[in-house]
Amino acid sequence: MAEEVEENTSGFNLGDVLLAPAYGNLEKPFTGQVEKIYENSLLVEITENDPADQPAVNEMNHRAVVRMDEVEVIKHGPAPEKKISDEDK
């Protein structure tokens, strides 16, 4: 069974590095890398955080779901390659 891939129109790419605001148990903003893109949010791996937030980050398995409209892209990841279908040839 082939998995259907939806076109990403969010403006975010896998691998983008983001600055996200504090939320939940995190008291300070953090930096993370996009792992999965949802409709209005992103799953990010937390890569840098305030030392005071480390217990909460460990509890969250270094992952957070953040709203797209609350993050700032620091560094863009590689743009996804467009697949050439038989119709485009």
PDB file with SEQRES, HELIX, SHEET and CRYST1 records, atoms N, CA, C and O in Angstrom:
SEQRES   1 A   89  MET ALA GLU GLU VAL GLU GLU ASN THR SER GLY PHE ASN          
SEQRES   2 A   89  LEU GLY ASP VAL LEU LEU ALA PRO ALA TYR GLY ASN LEU          
SEQRES   3 A   89  GLU LYS PRO PHE THR GLY GLN VAL GLU LYS ILE TYR GLU          
SEQRES   4 A   89  ASN SER LEU LEU VAL GLU ILE THR GLU ASN ASP PRO ALA          
SEQRES   5 A   89  ASP GLN PRO ALA VAL ASN GLU MET ASN HIS ARG ALA VAL          
SEQRES   6 A   89  VAL ARG MET ASP GLU VAL GLU VAL ILE LYS HIS GLY PRO          
SEQRES   7 A   89  ALA PRO GLU LYS LYS ILE SER ASP GLU ASP LYS                  
HELIX    1 AA1 PRO A   51  ASP A   53  5                                   3    
HELIX    2 AA2 GLN A   54  GLU A   59  1                                   6    
HELIX    3 AA3 MET A   68  GLU A   70  5                                   3    
HELIX    4 AA4 ASP A   86  ASP A   88  5                                   3    
SHEET    1 AA1 5 ARG A  63  ARG A  67  0                                        
SHEET    2 AA1 5 SER A  41  GLU A  48 -1                                        
SHEET    3 AA1 5 PHE A  30  ILE A  37 -1                                        
SHEET    4 AA1 5 VAL A  17  ALA A  20 -1                                        
SHEET    5 AA1 5 GLU A  72  LYS A  75 -1                                        
CRYST1    1.000    1.000    1.000  90.00  90.00  90.00 P 1           1          
ATOM      1  N   MET A   1       0.848  -1.179   0.000  1.00  0.00           N  
ATOM      2  CA  MET A   1       0.000   0.000   0.000  1.00  0.00           C  
ATOM      3  C   MET A   1       0.891   1.239   0.000  1.00  0.00           C  
ATOM      4  O   MET A   1       1.703   1.431   0.905  1.00  0.00           O  
ATOM      5  N   ALA A   2       0.735   2.057  -1.000  1.00  0.00           N  
ATOM      6  CA  ALA A   2       1.556   3.259  -1.121  1.00  0.00           C  
ATOM      7  C   ALA A   2       1.034   4.338  -0.185  1.00  0.00           C  
ATOM      8  O   ALA A   2      -0.174   4.540  -0.058  1.00  0.00           O  
ATOM      9  N   GLU A   3       1.966   5.031   0.469  1.00  0.00           N  
ATOM     10  CA  GLU A   3       1.588   6.114   1.373  1.00  0.00           C  
ATOM     11  C   GLU A   3       1.388   7.379   0.554  1.00  0.00           C  
ATOM     12  O   GLU A   3       2.246   7.742  -0.251  1.00  0.00           O  
ATOM     13  N   GLU A   4       0.271   8.046   0.752  1.00  0.00           N  
ATOM     14  CA  GLU A   4      -0.020   9.268   0.020  1.00  0.00           C  
ATOM     15  C   GLU A   4       0.738  10.419   0.673  1.00  0.00           C  
ATOM     16  O   GLU A   4       0.650  10.625   1.883  1.00  0.00           O  
ATOM     17  N   VAL A   5       1.479  11.159  -0.134  1.00  0.00           N  
ATOM     18  CA  VAL A   5       2.269  12.272   0.375  1.00  0.00           C  
ATOM     19  C   VAL A   5       1.564  13.572  -0.005  1.00  0.00           C  
ATOM     20  O   VAL A   5       1.315  13.839  -1.181  1.00  0.00           O  
ATOM     21  N   GLU A   6       1.249  14.372   1.008  1.00  0.00           N  
ATOM     22  CA  GLU A   6       0.610  15.659   0.752  1.00  0.00           C  
ATOM     23  C   GLU A   6       1.681  16.708   0.499  1.00  0.00           C  
ATOM     24  O   GLU A   6       2.759  16.659   1.090  1.00  0.00           O  
ATOM     25  N   GLU A   7       1.383  17.651  -0.375  1.00  0.00           N  
ATOM     26  CA  GLU A   7       2.319  18.727  -0.644  1.00  0.00           C  
ATOM     27  C   GLU A   7       2.368  19.656   0.557  1.00  0.00           C  
ATOM     28  O   GLU A   7       1.333  19.999   1.130  1.00  0.00           O  
ATOM     29  N   ASN A   8       3.562  20.057   0.931  1.00  0.00           N  
ATOM     30  CA  ASN A   8       3.766  20.934   2.073  1.00  0.00           C  
ATOM     31  C   ASN A   8       3.583  22.386   1.630  1.00  0.00           C  
ATOM     32  O   ASN A   8       4.375  22.907   0.845  1.00  0.00           O  
ATOM     33  N   THR A   9       2.541  23.027   2.135  1.00  0.00           N  
ATOM     34  CA  THR A   9       2.292  24.428   1.806  1.00  0.00           C  
ATOM     35  C   THR A   9       2.475  25.326   3.025  1.00  0.00           C  
ATOM     36  O   THR A   9       2.095  26.497   2.993  1.00  0.00           O  
ATOM     37  N   SER A  10       3.051  24.792   4.097  1.00  0.00           N  
ATOM     38  CA  SER A  10       3.169  25.532   5.352  1.00  0.00           C  
ATOM     39  C   SER A  10       4.301  26.555   5.349  1.00  0.00           C  
ATOM     40  O   SER A  10       4.296  27.483   6.158  1.00  0.00           O  
ATOM     41  N   GLY A  11       5.262  26.397   4.456  1.00  0.00           N  
ATOM     42  CA  GLY A  11       6.435  27.262   4.483  1.00  0.00           C  
ATOM     43  C   GLY A  11       7.541  26.709   5.362  1.00  0.00           C  
ATOM     44  O   GLY A  11       8.617  27.302   5.437  1.00  0.00           O  
ATOM     45  N   PHE A  12       7.305  25.592   6.024  1.00  0.00           N  
ATOM     46  CA  PHE A  12       8.310  24.928   6.859  1.00  0.00           C  
ATOM     47  C   PHE A  12       8.768  23.665   6.155  1.00  0.00           C  
ATOM     48  O   PHE A  12       8.013  23.054   5.399  1.00  0.00           O  
ATOM     49  N   ASN A  13      10.021  23.273   6.412  1.00  0.00           N  
ATOM     50  CA  ASN A  13      10.563  22.035   5.857  1.00  0.00           C  
ATOM     51  C   ASN A  13      11.155  21.193   6.977  1.00  0.00           C  
ATOM     52  O   ASN A  13      11.537  21.716   8.024  1.00  0.00           O  
ATOM     53  N   LEU A  14      11.228  19.893   6.750  1.00  0.00           N  
ATOM     54  CA  LEU A  14      11.904  19.025   7.703  1.00  0.00           C  
ATOM     55  C   LEU A  14      13.345  19.492   7.810  1.00  0.00           C  
ATOM     56  O   LEU A  14      13.981  19.784   6.797  1.00  0.00           O  
ATOM     57  N   GLY A  15      13.857  19.563   9.012  1.00  0.00           N  
ATOM     58  CA  GLY A  15      15.230  20.005   9.222  1.00  0.00           C  
ATOM     59  C   GLY A  15      15.378  21.476   9.541  1.00  0.00           C  
ATOM     60  O   GLY A  15      16.461  21.909   9.935  1.00  0.00           O  
ATOM     61  N   ASP A  16      14.304  22.274   9.380  1.00  0.00           N  
ATOM     62  CA  ASP A  16      14.376  23.691   9.754  1.00  0.00           C  
ATOM     63  C   ASP A  16      14.714  23.800  11.236  1.00  0.00           C  
ATOM     64  O   ASP A  16      14.228  23.013  12.047  1.00  0.00           O  
ATOM     65  N   VAL A  17      15.541  24.771  11.586  1.00  0.00           N  
ATOM     66  CA  VAL A  17      15.873  25.042  12.986  1.00  0.00           C  
ATOM     67  C   VAL A  17      15.037  26.245  13.417  1.00  0.00           C  
ATOM     68  O   VAL A  17      15.042  27.285  12.758  1.00  0.00           O  
ATOM     69  N   LEU A  18      14.323  26.090  14.525  1.00  0.00           N  
ATOM     70  CA  LEU A  18      13.364  27.090  14.977  1.00  0.00           C  
ATOM     71  C   LEU A  18      13.685  27.615  16.366  1.00  0.00           C  
ATOM     72  O   LEU A  18      14.314  26.940  17.182  1.00  0.00           O  
ATOM     73  N   LEU A  19      13.235  28.836  16.609  1.00  0.00           N  
ATOM     74  CA  LEU A  19      13.219  29.389  17.960  1.00  0.00           C  
ATOM     75  C   LEU A  19      11.763  29.372  18.385  1.00  0.00           C  
ATOM     76  O   LEU A  19      10.917  29.985  17.734  1.00  0.00           O  
ATOM     77  N   ALA A  20      11.466  28.675  19.472  1.00  0.00           N  
ATOM     78  CA  ALA A  20      10.092  28.532  19.944  1.00  0.00           C  
ATOM     79  C   ALA A  20       9.949  29.163  21.326  1.00  0.00           C  
ATOM     80  O   ALA A  20      10.882  29.134  22.129  1.00  0.00           O  
ATOM     81  N   PRO A  21       8.777  29.733  21.596  1.00  0.00           N  
ATOM     82  CA  PRO A  21       8.569  30.357  22.912  1.00  0.00           C  
ATOM     83  C   PRO A  21       8.373  29.317  24.012  1.00  0.00           C  
ATOM     84  O   PRO A  21       8.082  28.151  23.742  1.00  0.00           O  
ATOM     85  N   ALA A  22       8.536  29.757  25.237  1.00  0.00           N  
ATOM     86  CA  ALA A  22       8.282  28.873  26.378  1.00  0.00           C  
ATOM     87  C   ALA A  22       6.816  28.464  26.386  1.00  0.00           C  
ATOM     88  O   ALA A  22       5.939  29.255  26.037  1.00  0.00           O  
ATOM     89  N   TYR A  23       6.561  27.233  26.783  1.00  0.00           N  
ATOM     90  CA  TYR A  23       5.178  26.776  26.931  1.00  0.00           C  
ATOM     91  C   TYR A  23       5.153  25.571  27.856  1.00  0.00           C  
ATOM     92  O   TYR A  23       6.182  24.939  28.090  1.00  0.00           O  
ATOM     93  N   GLY A  24       3.986  25.258  28.377  1.00  0.00           N  
ATOM     94  CA  GLY A  24       3.846  24.111  29.274  1.00  0.00           C  
ATOM     95  C   GLY A  24       4.778  24.236  30.468  1.00  0.00           C  
ATOM     96  O   GLY A  24       4.777  25.253  31.160  1.00  0.00           O  
ATOM     97  N   ASN A  25       5.573  23.199  30.707  1.00  0.00           N  
ATOM     98  CA  ASN A  25       6.505  23.184  31.835  1.00  0.00           C  
ATOM     99  C   ASN A  25       7.813  23.907  31.540  1.00  0.00           C  
ATOM    100  O   ASN A  25       8.650  24.060  32.430  1.00  0.00           O  
ATOM    101  N   LEU A  26       7.998  24.353  30.297  1.00  0.00           N  
ATOM    102  CA  LEU A  26       9.231  25.069  29.943  1.00  0.00           C  
ATOM    103  C   LEU A  26       9.067  26.542  30.279  1.00  0.00           C  
ATOM    104  O   LEU A  26       8.080  27.172  29.899  1.00  0.00           O  
ATOM    105  N   GLU A  27      10.045  27.085  30.996  1.00  0.00           N  
ATOM    106  CA  GLU A  27       9.960  28.482  31.431  1.00  0.00           C  
ATOM    107  C   GLU A  27      10.671  29.444  30.499  1.00  0.00           C  
ATOM    108  O   GLU A  27      10.433  30.650  30.567  1.00  0.00           O  
ATOM    109  N   LYS A  28      11.537  28.943  29.631  1.00  0.00           N  
ATOM    110  CA  LYS A  28      12.329  29.781  28.729  1.00  0.00           C  
ATOM    111  C   LYS A  28      12.135  29.315  27.281  1.00  0.00           C  
ATOM    112  O   LYS A  28      11.790  28.157  27.049  1.00  0.00           O  
ATOM    113  N   PRO A  29      12.352  30.206  26.311  1.00  0.00           N  
ATOM    114  CA  PRO A  29      12.306  29.795  24.895  1.00  0.00           C  
ATOM    115  C   PRO A  29      13.360  28.720  24.628  1.00  0.00           C  
ATOM    116  O   PRO A  29      14.331  28.588  25.374  1.00  0.00           O  
ATOM    117  N   PHE A  30      13.155  27.960  23.560  1.00  0.00           N  
ATOM    118  CA  PHE A  30      14.086  26.890  23.216  1.00  0.00           C  
ATOM    119  C   PHE A  30      14.273  26.825  21.702  1.00  0.00           C  
ATOM    120  O   PHE A  30      13.496  27.397  20.937  1.00  0.00           O  
ATOM    121  N   THR A  31      15.311  26.121  21.294  1.00  0.00           N  
ATOM    122  CA  THR A  31      15.612  25.911  19.881  1.00  0.00           C  
ATOM    123  C   THR A  31      15.344  24.444  19.564  1.00  0.00           C  
ATOM    124  O   THR A  31      15.643  23.556  20.363  1.00  0.00           O  
ATOM    125  N   GLY A  32      14.780  24.207  18.393  1.00  0.00           N  
ATOM    126  CA  GLY A  32      14.497  22.836  17.992  1.00  0.00           C  
ATOM    127  C   GLY A  32      14.540  22.666  16.487  1.00  0.00           C  
ATOM    128  O   GLY A  32      14.534  23.640  15.734  1.00  0.00           O  
ATOM    129  N   GLN A  33      14.584  21.410  16.061  1.00  0.00           N  
ATOM    130  CA  GLN A  33      14.640  21.078  14.642  1.00  0.00           C  
ATOM    131  C   GLN A  33      13.370  20.344  14.247  1.00  0.00           C  
ATOM    132  O   GLN A  33      12.941  19.423  14.942  1.00  0.00           O  
ATOM    133  N   VAL A  34      12.766  20.748  13.132  1.00  0.00           N  
ATOM    134  CA  VAL A  34      11.496  20.176  12.681  1.00  0.00           C  
ATOM    135  C   VAL A  34      11.684  18.711  12.301  1.00  0.00           C  
ATOM    136  O   VAL A  34      12.549  18.366  11.497  1.00  0.00           O  
ATOM    137  N   GLU A  35      10.846  17.852  12.903  1.00  0.00           N  
ATOM    138  CA  GLU A  35      10.853  16.424  12.589  1.00  0.00           C  
ATOM    139  C   GLU A  35       9.618  16.010  11.807  1.00  0.00           C  
ATOM    140  O   GLU A  35       9.682  15.100  10.980  1.00  0.00           O  
ATOM    141  N   LYS A  36       8.488  16.675  12.063  1.00  0.00           N  
ATOM    142  CA  LYS A  36       7.247  16.325  11.381  1.00  0.00           C  
ATOM    143  C   LYS A  36       6.392  17.578  11.254  1.00  0.00           C  
ATOM    144  O   LYS A  36       6.364  18.423  12.150  1.00  0.00           O  
ATOM    145  N   ILE A  37       5.696  17.683  10.126  1.00  0.00           N  
ATOM    146  CA  ILE A  37       4.859  18.843   9.854  1.00  0.00           C  
ATOM    147  C   ILE A  37       3.399  18.411   9.883  1.00  0.00           C  
ATOM    148  O   ILE A  37       2.988  17.513   9.147  1.00  0.00           O  
ATOM    149  N   TYR A  38       2.635  19.054  10.733  1.00  0.00           N  
ATOM    150  CA  TYR A  38       1.197  18.809  10.815  1.00  0.00           C  
ATOM    151  C   TYR A  38       0.470  19.970  10.146  1.00  0.00           C  
ATOM    152  O   TYR A  38       1.109  20.839   9.552  1.00  0.00           O  
ATOM    153  N   GLU A  39      -0.850  19.994  10.235  1.00  0.00           N  
ATOM    154  CA  GLU A  39      -1.632  21.039   9.574  1.00  0.00           C  
ATOM    155  C   GLU A  39      -1.335  22.434  10.115  1.00  0.00           C  
ATOM    156  O   GLU A  39      -1.120  23.363   9.338  1.00  0.00           O  
ATOM    157  N   ASN A  40      -1.321  22.592  11.443  1.00  0.00           N  
ATOM    158  CA  ASN A  40      -1.093  23.903  12.061  1.00  0.00           C  
ATOM    159  C   ASN A  40       0.035  23.907  13.082  1.00  0.00           C  
ATOM    160  O   ASN A  40       0.259  24.912  13.757  1.00  0.00           O  
ATOM    161  N   SER A  41       0.742  22.795  13.198  1.00  0.00           N  
ATOM    162  CA  SER A  41       1.789  22.689  14.207  1.00  0.00           C  
ATOM    163  C   SER A  41       2.949  21.852  13.685  1.00  0.00           C  
ATOM    164  O   SER A  41       2.875  21.246  12.616  1.00  0.00           O  
ATOM    165  N   LEU A  42       4.012  21.836  14.462  1.00  0.00           N  
ATOM    166  CA  LEU A  42       5.236  21.134  14.090  1.00  0.00           C  
ATOM    167  C   LEU A  42       5.729  20.291  15.259  1.00  0.00           C  
ATOM    168  O   LEU A  42       5.666  20.726  16.409  1.00  0.00           O  
ATOM    169  N   LEU A  43       6.215  19.101  14.974  1.00  0.00           N  
ATOM    170  CA  LEU A  43       6.902  18.296  15.981  1.00  0.00           C  
ATOM    171  C   LEU A  43       8.374  18.640  15.859  1.00  0.00           C  
ATOM    172  O   LEU A  43       8.964  18.479  14.790  1.00  0.00           O  
ATOM    173  N   VAL A  44       8.971  19.112  16.943  1.00  0.00           N  
ATOM    174  CA  VAL A  44      10.383  19.494  16.912  1.00  0.00           C  
ATOM    175  C   VAL A  44      11.167  18.711  17.948  1.00  0.00           C  
ATOM    176  O   VAL A  44      10.663  18.378  19.020  1.00  0.00           O  
ATOM    177  N   GLU A  45      12.419  18.424  17.598  1.00  0.00           N  
ATOM    178  CA  GLU A  45      13.358  17.857  18.561  1.00  0.00           C  
ATOM    179  C   GLU A  45      14.046  19.043  19.221  1.00  0.00           C  
ATOM    180  O   GLU A  45      14.639  19.880  18.541  1.00  0.00           O  
ATOM    181  N   ILE A  46      13.967  19.115  20.532  1.00  0.00           N  
ATOM    182  CA  ILE A  46      14.571  20.225  21.269  1.00  0.00           C  
ATOM    183  C   ILE A  46      16.085  20.021  21.275  1.00  0.00           C  
ATOM    184  O   ILE A  46      16.589  19.021  21.785  1.00  0.00           O  
ATOM    185  N   THR A  47      16.802  20.993  20.696  1.00  0.00           N  
ATOM    186  CA  THR A  47      18.257  20.877  20.573  1.00  0.00           C  
ATOM    187  C   THR A  47      19.003  21.775  21.549  1.00  0.00           C  
ATOM    188  O   THR A  47      20.104  21.438  21.982  1.00  0.00           O  
ATOM    189  N   GLU A  48      18.407  22.925  21.901  1.00  0.00           N  
ATOM    190  CA  GLU A  48      19.027  23.825  22.875  1.00  0.00           C  
ATOM    191  C   GLU A  48      17.935  24.376  23.780  1.00  0.00           C  
ATOM    192  O   GLU A  48      16.862  24.773  23.325  1.00  0.00           O  
ATOM    193  N   ASN A  49      18.238  24.389  25.071  1.00  0.00           N  
ATOM    194  CA  ASN A  49      17.261  24.900  26.041  1.00  0.00           C  
ATOM    195  C   ASN A  49      17.982  25.449  27.263  1.00  0.00           C  
ATOM    196  O   ASN A  49      19.166  25.184  27.470  1.00  0.00           O  
ATOM    197  N   ASP A  50      17.267  26.207  28.060  1.00  0.00           N  
ATOM    198  CA  ASP A  50      17.821  26.755  29.287  1.00  0.00           C  
ATOM    199  C   ASP A  50      18.098  25.597  30.257  1.00  0.00           C  
ATOM    200  O   ASP A  50      17.278  24.687  30.383  1.00  0.00           O  
ATOM    201  N   PRO A  51      19.239  25.629  30.933  1.00  0.00           N  
ATOM    202  CA  PRO A  51      19.554  24.547  31.878  1.00  0.00           C  
ATOM    203  C   PRO A  51      18.463  24.321  32.930  1.00  0.00           C  
ATOM    204  O   PRO A  51      18.268  23.191  33.377  1.00  0.00           O  
ATOM    205  N   ALA A  52      17.757  25.369  33.326  1.00  0.00           N  
ATOM    206  CA  ALA A  52      16.691  25.209  34.325  1.00  0.00           C  
ATOM    207  C   ALA A  52      15.532  24.372  33.789  1.00  0.00           C  
ATOM    208  O   ALA A  52      14.783  23.781  34.567  1.00  0.00           O  
ATOM    209  N   ASP A  53      15.380  24.317  32.461  1.00  0.00           N  
ATOM    210  CA  ASP A  53      14.298  23.545  31.843  1.00  0.00           C  
ATOM    211  C   ASP A  53      14.689  22.096  31.541  1.00  0.00           C  
ATOM    212  O   ASP A  53      13.856  21.323  31.067  1.00  0.00           O  
ATOM    213  N   GLN A  54      15.930  21.722  31.806  1.00  0.00           N  
ATOM    214  CA  GLN A  54      16.407  20.391  31.419  1.00  0.00           C  
ATOM    215  C   GLN A  54      15.562  19.246  31.976  1.00  0.00           C  
ATOM    216  O   GLN A  54      15.288  18.302  31.235  1.00  0.00           O  
ATOM    217  N   PRO A  55      15.132  19.277  33.247  1.00  0.00           N  
ATOM    218  CA  PRO A  55      14.279  18.173  33.730  1.00  0.00           C  
ATOM    219  C   PRO A  55      12.980  18.042  32.912  1.00  0.00           C  
ATOM    220  O   PRO A  55      12.551  16.929  32.608  1.00  0.00           O  
ATOM    221  N   ALA A  56      12.365  19.161  32.562  1.00  0.00           N  
ATOM    222  CA  ALA A  56      11.131  19.124  31.770  1.00  0.00           C  
ATOM    223  C   ALA A  56      11.411  18.614  30.356  1.00  0.00           C  
ATOM    224  O   ALA A  56      10.622  17.848  29.803  1.00  0.00           O  
ATOM    225  N   VAL A  57      12.530  19.036  29.776  1.00  0.00           N  
ATOM    226  CA  VAL A  57      12.905  18.582  28.428  1.00  0.00           C  
ATOM    227  C   VAL A  57      13.140  17.074  28.441  1.00  0.00           C  
ATOM    228  O   VAL A  57      12.703  16.373  27.529  1.00  0.00           O  
ATOM    229  N   ASN A  58      13.821  16.573  29.459  1.00  0.00           N  
ATOM    230  CA  ASN A  58      14.042  15.128  29.582  1.00  0.00           C  
ATOM    231  C   ASN A  58      12.716  14.382  29.700  1.00  0.00           C  
ATOM    232  O   ASN A  58      12.534  13.325  29.096  1.00  0.00           O  
ATOM    233  N   GLU A  59      11.804  14.932  30.471  1.00  0.00           N  
ATOM    234  CA  GLU A  59      10.492  14.312  30.659  1.00  0.00           C  
ATOM    235  C   GLU A  59       9.716  14.262  29.341  1.00  0.00           C  
ATOM    236  O   GLU A  59       8.937  13.337  29.108  1.00  0.00           O  
ATOM    237  N   MET A  60       9.932  15.261  28.483  1.00  0.00           N  
ATOM    238  CA  MET A  60       9.246  15.331  27.190  1.00  0.00           C  
ATOM    239  C   MET A  60      10.011  14.564  26.097  1.00  0.00           C  
ATOM    240  O   MET A  60       9.665  14.655  24.919  1.00  0.00           O  
ATOM    241  N   ASN A  61      11.046  13.813  26.489  1.00  0.00           N  
ATOM    242  CA  ASN A  61      11.870  13.059  25.538  1.00  0.00           C  
ATOM    243  C   ASN A  61      12.465  13.942  24.450  1.00  0.00           C  
ATOM    244  O   ASN A  61      12.606  13.517  23.304  1.00  0.00           O  
ATOM    245  N   HIS A  62      12.809  15.161  24.812  1.00  0.00           N  
ATOM    246  CA  HIS A  62      13.439  16.124  23.897  1.00  0.00           C  
ATOM    247  C   HIS A  62      12.568  16.423  22.677  1.00  0.00           C  
ATOM    248  O   HIS A  62      13.090  16.761  21.615  1.00  0.00           O  
ATOM    249  N   ARG A  63      11.254  16.302  22.817  1.00  0.00           N  
ATOM    250  CA  ARG A  63      10.325  16.578  21.720  1.00  0.00           C  
ATOM    251  C   ARG A  63       9.255  17.551  22.211  1.00  0.00           C  
ATOM    252  O   ARG A  63       8.883  17.548  23.384  1.00  0.00           O  
ATOM    253  N   ALA A  64       8.766  18.387  21.282  1.00  0.00           N  
ATOM    254  CA  ALA A  64       7.678  19.310  21.603  1.00  0.00           C  
ATOM    255  C   ALA A  64       6.853  19.536  20.341  1.00  0.00           C  
ATOM    256  O   ALA A  64       7.380  19.505  19.229  1.00  0.00           O  
ATOM    257  N   VAL A  65       5.565  19.763  20.525  1.00  0.00           N  
ATOM    258  CA  VAL A  65       4.690  20.150  19.423  1.00  0.00           C  
ATOM    259  C   VAL A  65       4.414  21.634  19.609  1.00  0.00           C  
ATOM    260  O   VAL A  65       3.907  22.057  20.648  1.00  0.00           O  
ATOM    261  N   VAL A  66       4.753  22.424  18.586  1.00  0.00           N  
ATOM    262  CA  VAL A  66       4.606  23.878  18.673  1.00  0.00           C  
ATOM    263  C   VAL A  66       3.714  24.377  17.546  1.00  0.00           C  
ATOM    264  O   VAL A  66       3.664  23.786  16.468  1.00  0.00           O  
ATOM    265  N   ARG A  67       3.019  25.461  17.809  1.00  0.00           N  
ATOM    266  CA  ARG A  67       2.163  26.069  16.788  1.00  0.00           C  
ATOM    267  C   ARG A  67       3.022  26.797  15.761  1.00  0.00           C  
ATOM    268  O   ARG A  67       3.994  27.466  16.112  1.00  0.00           O  
ATOM    269  N   MET A  68       2.659  26.663  14.503  1.00  0.00           N  
ATOM    270  CA  MET A  68       3.434  27.294  13.433  1.00  0.00           C  
ATOM    271  C   MET A  68       3.506  28.809  13.579  1.00  0.00           C  
ATOM    272  O   MET A  68       4.528  29.419  13.266  1.00  0.00           O  
ATOM    273  N   ASP A  69       2.421  29.416  14.054  1.00  0.00           N  
ATOM    274  CA  ASP A  69       2.402  30.874  14.127  1.00  0.00           C  
ATOM    275  C   ASP A  69       3.146  31.431  15.339  1.00  0.00           C  
ATOM    276  O   ASP A  69       3.181  32.646  15.535  1.00  0.00           O  
ATOM    277  N   GLU A  70       3.744  30.554  16.158  1.00  0.00           N  
ATOM    278  CA  GLU A  70       4.466  31.006  17.346  1.00  0.00           C  
ATOM    279  C   GLU A  70       5.972  30.805  17.251  1.00  0.00           C  
ATOM    280  O   GLU A  70       6.693  31.099  18.204  1.00  0.00           O  
ATOM    281  N   VAL A  71       6.461  30.308  16.111  1.00  0.00           N  
ATOM    282  CA  VAL A  71       7.890  30.023  15.995  1.00  0.00           C  
ATOM    283  C   VAL A  71       8.555  30.919  14.958  1.00  0.00           C  
ATOM    284  O   VAL A  71       7.900  31.485  14.083  1.00  0.00           O  
ATOM    285  N   GLU A  72       9.861  31.030  15.083  1.00  0.00           N  
ATOM    286  CA  GLU A  72      10.667  31.810  14.142  1.00  0.00           C  
ATOM    287  C   GLU A  72      11.741  30.886  13.571  1.00  0.00           C  
ATOM    288  O   GLU A  72      12.460  30.226  14.321  1.00  0.00           O  
ATOM    289  N   VAL A  73      11.848  30.840  12.246  1.00  0.00           N  
ATOM    290  CA  VAL A  73      12.868  30.001  11.612  1.00  0.00           C  
ATOM    291  C   VAL A  73      14.224  30.695  11.742  1.00  0.00           C  
ATOM    292  O   VAL A  73      14.387  31.842  11.326  1.00  0.00           O  
ATOM    293  N   ILE A  74      15.186  29.991  12.322  1.00  0.00           N  
ATOM    294  CA  ILE A  74      16.540  30.496  12.476  1.00  0.00           C  
ATOM    295  C   ILE A  74      17.386  30.078  11.273  1.00  0.00           C  
ATOM    296  O   ILE A  74      18.176  30.861  10.744  1.00  0.00           O  
ATOM    297  N   LYS A  75      17.200  28.820  10.854  1.00  0.00           N  
ATOM    298  CA  LYS A  75      17.961  28.275   9.730  1.00  0.00           C  
ATOM    299  C   LYS A  75      17.060  27.320   8.971  1.00  0.00           C  
ATOM    300  O   LYS A  75      16.459  26.422   9.561  1.00  0.00           O  
ATOM    301  N   HIS A  76      16.965  27.514   7.660  1.00  0.00           N  
ATOM    302  CA  HIS A  76      16.133  26.633   6.848  1.00  0.00           C  
ATOM    303  C   HIS A  76      16.854  25.315   6.592  1.00  0.00           C  
ATOM    304  O   HIS A  76      18.060  25.279   6.346  1.00  0.00           O  
ATOM    305  N   GLY A  77      16.083  24.238   6.658  1.00  0.00           N  
ATOM    306  CA  GLY A  77      16.612  22.932   6.310  1.00  0.00           C  
ATOM    307  C   GLY A  77      16.607  22.781   4.803  1.00  0.00           C  
ATOM    308  O   GLY A  77      16.191  23.698   4.094  1.00  0.00           O  
ATOM    309  N   PRO A  78      17.061  21.648   4.298  1.00  0.00           N  
ATOM    310  CA  PRO A  78      17.080  21.455   2.848  1.00  0.00           C  
ATOM    311  C   PRO A  78      15.659  21.410   2.292  1.00  0.00           C  
ATOM    312  O   PRO A  78      14.770  20.797   2.884  1.00  0.00           O  
ATOM    313  N   ALA A  79      15.456  22.059   1.161  1.00  0.00           N  
ATOM    314  CA  ALA A  79      14.144  22.041   0.522  1.00  0.00           C  
ATOM    315  C   ALA A  79      13.882  20.636   0.000  1.00  0.00           C  
ATOM    316  O   ALA A  79      14.791  19.982  -0.511  1.00  0.00           O  
ATOM    317  N   PRO A  80      12.644  20.169   0.127  1.00  0.00           N  
ATOM    318  CA  PRO A  80      12.345  18.827  -0.357  1.00  0.00           C  
ATOM    319  C   PRO A  80      12.475  18.771  -1.876  1.00  0.00           C  
ATOM    320  O   PRO A  80      12.134  19.719  -2.584  1.00  0.00           O  
ATOM    321  N   GLU A  81      12.976  17.636  -2.355  1.00  0.00           N  
ATOM    322  CA  GLU A  81      13.116  17.466  -3.801  1.00  0.00           C  
ATOM    323  C   GLU A  81      11.754  17.190  -4.400  1.00  0.00           C  
ATOM    324  O   GLU A  81      10.953  16.441  -3.842  1.00  0.00           O  
ATOM    325  N   LYS A  82      11.498  17.813  -5.559  1.00  0.00           N  
ATOM    326  CA  LYS A  82      10.255  17.530  -6.261  1.00  0.00           C  
ATOM    327  C   LYS A  82      10.438  16.243  -7.028  1.00  0.00           C  
ATOM    328  O   LYS A  82      11.428  16.071  -7.739  1.00  0.00           O  
ATOM    329  N   LYS A  83       9.480  15.333  -6.887  1.00  0.00           N  
ATOM    330  CA  LYS A  83       9.551  14.081  -7.618  1.00  0.00           C  
ATOM    331  C   LYS A  83       8.970  14.302  -9.009  1.00  0.00           C  
ATOM    332  O   LYS A  83       7.926  14.934  -9.169  1.00  0.00           O  
ATOM    333  N   ILE A  84       9.654  13.780  -9.997  1.00  0.00           N  
ATOM    334  CA  ILE A  84       9.194  13.915 -11.365  1.00  0.00           C  
ATOM    335  C   ILE A  84       8.319  12.698 -11.682  1.00  0.00           C  
ATOM    336  O   ILE A  84       8.768  11.554 -11.618  1.00  0.00           O  
ATOM    337  N   SER A  85       7.084  12.974 -12.019  1.00  0.00           N  
ATOM    338  CA  SER A  85       6.176  11.880 -12.349  1.00  0.00           C  
ATOM    339  C   SER A  85       6.268  11.594 -13.853  1.00  0.00           C  
ATOM    340  O   SER A  85       6.861  12.370 -14.604  1.00  0.00           O  
ATOM    341  N   ASP A  86       5.690  10.500 -14.275  1.00  0.00           N  
ATOM    342  CA  ASP A  86       5.691  10.136 -15.683  1.00  0.00           C  
ATOM    343  C   ASP A  86       4.987  11.189 -16.523  1.00  0.00           C  
ATOM    344  O   ASP A  86       5.332  11.393 -17.687  1.00  0.00           O  
ATOM    345  N   GLU A  87       3.999  11.860 -15.937  1.00  0.00           N  
ATOM    346  CA  GLU A  87       3.235  12.876 -16.672  1.00  0.00           C  
ATOM    347  C   GLU A  87       4.069  14.116 -16.976  1.00  0.00           C  
ATOM    348  O   GLU A  87       3.814  14.803 -17.965  1.00  0.00           O  
ATOM    349  N   ASP A  88       5.076  14.416 -16.126  1.00  0.00           N  
ATOM    350  CA  ASP A  88       5.909  15.595 -16.293  1.00  0.00           C  
ATOM    351  C   ASP A  88       7.014  15.417 -17.317  1.00  0.00           C  
ATOM    352  O   ASP A  88       7.635  16.395 -17.732  1.00  0.00           O  
ATOM    353  N   LYS A  89       7.268  14.181 -17.730  1.00  0.00           N  
ATOM    354  CA  LYS A  89       8.369  13.905 -18.668  1.00  0.00           C  
ATOM    355  C   LYS A  89       7.984  14.243 -20.083  1.00  0.00           C  
ATOM    356  O   LYS A  89       8.788  14.073 -20.999  1.00  0.00           O  
TER     357      LYS A  89                                                      
END                                                                             
